[in-house]
């Protein structure tokens, strides 16, 4: 998970409240000290950490819980609200025709982020092209071309042409019929006059709707001054923070950029081209505190699931009639939604329930189950009850596995079918689930 250490520390702190018989001033002061320590360990600016913890303490001691809310819930709500406020305002890029220019220093991840951003728009159904305007870094065009092939998006550029202005002009003409054009520009080791001149020159040619600054989260609190310097130079409209997943300084980078009032539009949460997330402070903090993020989970599911197929599978699951084929389809859909660890952190109460090793083991198990099912016949997949000893041995031999692994798969399948069958008897739960598919009731 993004900012693992901070998330773990905050969740452990809030558990003290959940386990307390009543909310006392002493408990609140202990809570505030723990939050303060967690923020400082995540490289959040000392002054901001102190102000934030003091505000939480004052509100928790002075404000009365709203009607219908317990004291514990009220304190958790205050912590959530103040952490969201510390991240500042959020904004999203429009899903329509636009030109985007990415800027930043060397080694910040601009080219990879160009590909991630391209995939983001492609998943939204927009036609786009990428322009490789970094004519200084060796192999920059080749790198972007490879990324373009992966996401099936055209790339314009040249390994020989060292005139960035010419490349951009020709690229804009080439992609004039497309919805979105993203320009990947060159960087420098520092924001010097040469880089500023080049960015301003390209900006006049592109006339971009957005100028996004790409920054590595490992720079920590220095992210603030850097963001301000770029904003003063070329007027950036937003910031994309990369490498937020593995940075102990991620808290510092997030809070520092927020202080500059430069909106953080995306955060990079991994190395894959899918690992780019819109930064919604409310959702982000909810996940950090272990409250989940069902809205993002549903949006992610909609991207990979066919609505009609999902509804059909839901009916089968709730009736207890679903087969191993349905189970395999659901496992494949889950895999498309991203690493299991990222999916689980969106489910309320599940974040932090499983350690990374356990999560990796579960992910491997799902992959193994898919291999086992690939060695089964259609008849066996549709009617798992016929899979007895002789068939188990044949499947194990065909998949290069142990018979016990087949039995574990069948056990998992039967448990899931039984659980869903019991759920199917709950009409209220049926209606709630099917409402997600735009239906009123489920006829089994």
C-alpha positions in Angstrom: 0.0 0.0 0.0 1.0 3.6 -0.5 2.7 5.0 2.6 2.6 1.7 4.4 4.3 2.9 7.5 2.1 5.9 8.0 -1.0 3.9 7.3 -0.1 1.2 9.8 0.8 3.8 12.4 -2.5 5.7 12.0 -4.6 2.5 12.0 -2.9 1.3 15.2 -3.6 4.6 16.8 -7.2 4.6 15.9 -7.6 1.0 17.3 -6.8 2.5 20.7 -10.0 4.5 20.5 -12.0 1.6 19.2 -10.9 -0.5 22.2 -11.4 2.2 24.9 -14.4 2.1 27.2 -14.7 5.9 27.0 -13.0 8.8 25.4 -11.0 10.7 28.1 -8.8 13.8 27.7 -5.8 11.5 28.5 -6.6 9.2 25.7 -7.0 12.1 23.2 -3.6 13.4 24.2 -2.1 10.0 23.7 -3.8 9.7 20.3 -2.5 13.1 19.2 1.1 12.2 20.3 0.9 9.0 18.3 -0.5 10.8 15.2 2.3 13.5 15.5 4.9 10.7 15.7 3.5 8.9 12.7 3.5 12.1 10.6 7.0 13.1 11.5 8.3 9.5 10.7 6.7 9.9 7.3 8.7 13.1 6.7 5.8 15.5 7.0 7.0 19.0 7.8 7.5 19.5 11.6 5.5 22.7 11.7 2.6 21.2 9.7 2.7 18.0 11.9 2.5 20.1 15.1 -0.3 22.3 13.7 -2.3 19.4 12.5 -2.0 17.4 15.7 -2.9 20.5 17.8 -6.0 21.1 15.7 -7.1 17.5 16.1 -6.5 17.8 19.9 -8.5 21.0 20.3 -11.4 19.8 18.2 -11.5 16.4 19.9 -11.6 18.0 23.4 -14.0 20.9 22.6 -16.4 19.7 20.0 -19.5 17.6 21.0 -20.3 14.6 18.9 -23.2 15.2 16.5 -26.5 13.5 17.3 -26.5 9.8 16.4 -22.7 9.6 16.5 -20.6 8.1 19.3 -17.6 9.8 20.8 -15.3 7.3 19.2 -16.8 7.9 15.8 -16.6 11.6 16.3 -12.8 11.5 17.1 -12.1 9.3 14.1 -14.2 11.7 11.9 -12.1 14.6 13.1 -8.8 12.8 12.4 -10.1 12.0 8.9 -11.3 15.6 8.2 -8.0 17.2 9.3 -5.8 14.9 7.3 -7.9 15.5 4.2 -7.7 19.2 4.8 -3.9 18.9 5.0 -3.7 17.5 1.5 -5.4 20.5 0.1 -7.9 20.8 -2.8 -8.0 18.2 -5.5 -8.8 18.5 -9.2 -9.3 16.1 -12.0 -8.3 16.4 -15.7 -11.2 16.7 -18.0 -12.1 13.6 -20.1 -12.3 15.4 -23.5 -10.1 16.9 -26.2 -7.0 18.5 -24.8 -3.2 18.9 -25.1 -1.0 18.1 -22.2 2.6 18.9 -21.6 4.7 17.1 -19.0 7.7 18.9 -17.5 10.2 18.0 -14.8 13.8 17.3 -13.9 15.9 14.3 -15.0 15.1 11.0 -13.4 11.6 12.0 -12.1 9.8 9.4 -14.3 8.3 11.7 -17.0 8.5 9.2 -19.8 6.9 6.4 -17.9 4.3 8.7 -16.5 3.5 9.8 -20.1 2.6 6.2 -20.8 0.6 5.8 -17.6 -1.3 9.0 -18.4 -1.9 7.7 -21.9 -3.3 4.5 -20.7 -5.6 6.4 -18.3 -7.2 8.3 -21.1 -7.3 5.2 -23.4 -9.3 3.3 -20.7 -11.7 6.2 -20.7 -12.4 5.6 -24.5 -10.4 8.6 -25.8 -8.1 8.5 -28.9 -4.7 9.9 -28.2 -1.1 10.2 -29.3 2.2 10.7 -27.6 5.0 13.1 -28.7 8.6 12.3 -27.7 10.0 15.9 -27.3 12.9 14.8 -25.2 15.6 15.1 -27.9 18.5 15.3 -25.4 18.4 12.0 -23.4 19.7 9.0 -25.3 17.0 6.4 -26.2 14.2 8.6 -24.8 12.3 8.2 -28.1 12.9 4.4 -28.1 11.6 4.1 -24.5 8.4 6.0 -25.2 7.9 4.0 -28.4 8.1 0.7 -26.5 5.6 2.1 -23.9 3.3 3.2 -26.8 3.4 -0.3 -28.2 2.4 -1.7 -24.8 -0.6 0.5 -24.5 -1.4 0.5 -28.2 -1.1 4.2 -28.6 0.8 5.9 -31.5 4.1 7.8 -30.7 5.6 10.6 -32.8 9.3 11.4 -32.6 12.8 10.6 -34.0 16.1 9.3 -32.7 17.9 11.6 -35.1 16.1 14.9 -35.0 17.5 17.0 -32.2 15.2 20.0 -32.7 12.5 19.7 -30.1 10.5 22.5 -31.6 10.3 20.8 -35.0 9.4 17.4 -33.5 6.5 19.0 -31.5 5.2 21.0 -34.6 5.2 17.9 -36.8 3.7 15.7 -34.0 0.8 18.1 -33.4 0.1 18.1 -37.2 0.3 14.2 -37.2 -2.2 13.9 -34.3 -4.5 16.9 -35.1 -7.5 14.5 -35.4 -7.0 12.8 -32.1 -8.8 13.7 -28.8 -5.7 13.9 -26.6 -2.1 14.7 -27.3 0.5 14.3 -24.5 4.0 15.8 -25.0 6.9 14.3 -23.1 9.6 17.0 -22.7 13.3 16.9 -21.8 14.6 17.5 -18.3 17.8 18.8 -16.7 19.6 18.1 -13.4 18.3 21.4 -12.1 15.8 24.1 -13.1 18.3 26.2 -15.1 17.7 29.0 -17.6 18.2 26.6 -20.6 15.4 24.3 -19.4 13.1 27.3 -18.7 13.7 28.7 -22.1 13.0 25.4 -23.8 9.8 24.8 -21.8 8.5 28.3 -22.6 9.3 27.8 -26.3 7.5 24.5 -26.5 4.6 25.8 -24.5 4.0 28.5 -27.1 3.9 25.9 -29.9 1.8 23.4 -28.0 -0.6 25.9 -26.4 -1.4 23.2 -23.8 -4.6 22.9 -21.8 -2.5 21.4 -19.0 1.2 21.7 -17.9 1.8 18.9 -15.5 4.9 18.8 -13.3 6.2 15.2 -12.7 8.1 14.8 -9.4 9.7 11.9 -7.6 8.1 11.6 -4.1 11.5 10.5 -2.7 12.6 14.2 -2.7 10.3 14.6 0.4 9.8 18.1 1.7 11.9 19.5 -1.2 8.9 18.8 -3.4 7.3 22.0 -2.2 10.1 24.4 -3.3 10.6 22.6 -6.6 6.9 22.7 -7.4 6.8 26.4 -6.6 9.9 27.1 -8.8 8.4 25.3 -11.8 5.1 27.1 -11.2 6.8 30.5 -11.2 8.7 29.6 -14.3 6.0 28.1 -16.6 2.8 28.1 -14.6 2.1 24.5 -14.0 -1.5 23.5 -13.7 -1.0 20.4 -11.6 1.5 17.9 -10.2 2.0 14.2 -10.6 3.9 12.6 -7.8 5.8 9.4 -8.8 7.2 6.5 -6.7 4.8 7.3 -3.8 4.5 3.6 -3.1 8.0 2.9 -1.9 9.0 6.2 -0.4 9.5 6.8 3.3 9.4 10.5 2.3 6.1 10.3 0.6 4.2 12.1 3.4 6.7 14.9 3.1 6.2 15.2 -0.7 2.4 15.1 -0.4 2.2 17.7 2.3 4.9 20.0 0.8 3.2 20.2 -2.6 -0.2 20.7 -1.0 1.2 23.7 1.0 2.2 25.4 -2.3 -1.5 25.1 -3.4 -0.4 23.3 -6.6 -3.1 20.6 -7.1 -1.8 17.0 -7.1 -3.8 15.5 -10.0 -2.2 12.0 -9.9 0.1 9.8 -7.8 2.2 7.0 -9.1 1.7 3.9 -6.9 3.9 1.3 -8.6 6.0 0.4 -11.6 3.2 -1.0 -13.9 1.5 1.3 -16.4 -1.7 0.8 -14.5 -0.2 2.3 -11.3 -1.5 5.8 -11.7 -4.3 7.0 -9.5 -6.2 10.2 -9.3 -5.5 11.8 -5.9 -8.9 12.4 -4.2 -7.9 13.5 -0.6 -11.0 12.1 0.9 -10.6 8.6 -0.7 -6.9 8.6 -0.1 -7.1 9.3 3.6 -10.0 6.8 4.0 -7.8 4.1 2.6 -4.8 5.2 4.7 -7.0 4.9 7.9 -8.3 1.5 6.9 -11.8 2.8 6.0 -11.6 1.5 2.5 -12.6 3.1 -0.8 -15.6 1.4 -2.3 -16.2 4.1 -4.9 -12.8 3.6 -6.5 -13.2 -0.2 -6.2 -16.5 0.0 -8.1 -15.0 2.3 -10.7 -12.0 -0.1 -11.2 -14.5 -3.0 -11.5 -16.5 -1.2 -14.2 -13.3 -0.8 -16.2 -12.6 -4.5 -16.4 -16.1 -6.1 -16.1 -18.8 -6.4 -18.7 -22.0 -5.3 -17.0 -24.2 -8.0 -18.5 -21.7 -10.7 -17.7 -21.2 -9.4 -14.2 -24.9 -9.4 -13.6 -25.3 -12.9 -14.9 -22.5 -14.1 -12.7 -23.9 -12.3 -9.7 -27.2 -14.2 -10.2 -25.5 -17.5 -10.3 -23.4 -16.8 -7.3 -26.3 -15.7 -5.2 -28.3 -18.8 -6.2 -25.3 -21.1 -5.5 -25.4 -22.3 -9.1 -22.1 -20.8 -10.3 -19.5 -23.1 -11.7 -15.7 -23.3 -11.8 -15.9 -21.4 -15.1 -17.6 -18.5 -13.3 -15.1 -18.7 -10.5 -12.2 -18.5 -13.0 -13.8 -15.5 -14.8 -14.1 -13.7 -11.4 -10.4 -14.5 -10.6 -9.3 -13.2 -14.0 -11.4 -10.0 -13.5 -9.8 -9.5 -10.0 -6.4 -9.9 -11.5 -7.2 -7.2 -14.1 -8.1 -4.8 -11.4 -4.5 -4.8 -10.2 -2.4 -6.3 -7.4 -4.5 -8.0 -4.7 -2.9 -5.7 -2.1 -4.2 -2.6 -3.8 -7.7 -4.1 -4.3 -7.9 -5.2 -0.6 -7.0 -1.8 0.7 -10.2 -0.4 -1.0 -12.4 -2.8 1.0 -13.4 -1.2 4.4 -11.7 -2.9 7.3 -9.4 -5.1 5.1 -6.4 -2.8 4.8 -3.7 -4.1 7.1 -5.6 -7.4 7.8 -3.1 -9.3 5.8 0.7 -8.8 5.8 2.5 -8.4 2.5 3.8 -12.0 2.6 0.3 -13.3 3.1 -1.1 -11.1 0.3 1.6 -12.3 -2.1 0.9 -15.9 -1.1 -2.8 -15.4 -1.8 -2.0 -13.8 -5.2 0.2 -16.8 -6.1 -2.6 -19.1 -5.0 -5.1 -17.5 -7.4 -2.6 -17.8 -10.2 -2.0 -21.5 -9.4 -5.8 -22.1 -9.3 -6.1 -20.7 -12.8 -3.4 -23.1 -14.0 -5.1 -26.0 -12.4 -8.4 -25.1 -14.1 -6.8 -24.9 -17.5 -6.1 -28.7 -17.2 -9.7 -29.5 -16.5 -12.3 -30.5 -19.2 -15.3 -28.4 -19.9 -17.5 -31.0 -18.3 -15.4 -30.8 -15.1 -15.5 -27.0 -15.0 -19.3 -27.0 -15.4 -19.9 -29.8 -12.9 -17.1 -29.9 -10.3 -18.9 -32.7 -8.4 -17.7 -35.3 -10.8 -14.0 -34.5 -10.0 -13.0 -37.6 -7.9 -9.7 -39.3 -7.3 -8.9 -40.5 -10.8 -9.8 -37.1 -12.3 -7.8 -35.3 -9.6 -4.7 -37.4 -10.4 -5.1 -36.7 -14.1 -5.5 -33.0 -13.6 -2.5 -32.9 -11.3 -0.4 -34.7 -13.8 -1.5 -32.4 -16.6 -0.8 -29.2 -14.7 2.4 -30.4 -13.1 1.0 -30.0 -9.6 0.2 -32.0 -6.5 -3.2 -33.7 -6.1 -3.6 -31.9 -2.8 -3.6 -28.5 -4.6 -6.6 -29.7 -6.7 -8.4 -30.6 -3.5 -7.6 -27.2 -2.0 -9.1 -25.6 -5.2 -12.3 -27.7 -4.9 -12.5 -26.9 -1.2 -12.2 -23.2 -1.9 -14.9 -23.4 -4.6 -17.3 -25.3 -2.4 -16.9 -22.8 0.4 -17.5 -19.9 -1.9 -20.6 -21.6 -3.4 -22.0 -22.3 0.0 -21.3 -18.8 1.3 -23.0 -17.3 -1.8 -25.9 -19.7 -1.5 -26.5 -18.5 2.1 -26.2 -14.9 0.9 -28.8 -15.7 -1.8 -31.4 -16.3 0.9 -31.0 -12.7 2.2 -33.4 -10.7 0.0 -32.2 -7.4 1.3 -28.6 -8.2 0.4 -29.7 -9.4 -3.0 -31.4 -6.1 -3.7 -28.4 -4.1 -2.5 -26.0 -6.0 -4.7 -28.2 -5.9 -7.8 -28.8 -2.2 -7.3 -25.1 -1.8 -8.2 -26.1 -3.2 -11.7 -29.0 -0.8 -12.0 -31.7 -3.5 -11.1 -34.4 -3.3 -8.5 -34.7 -7.0 -7.5 -33.2 -10.3 -8.3 -35.3 -13.2 -9.5 -33.7 -16.5 -8.8 
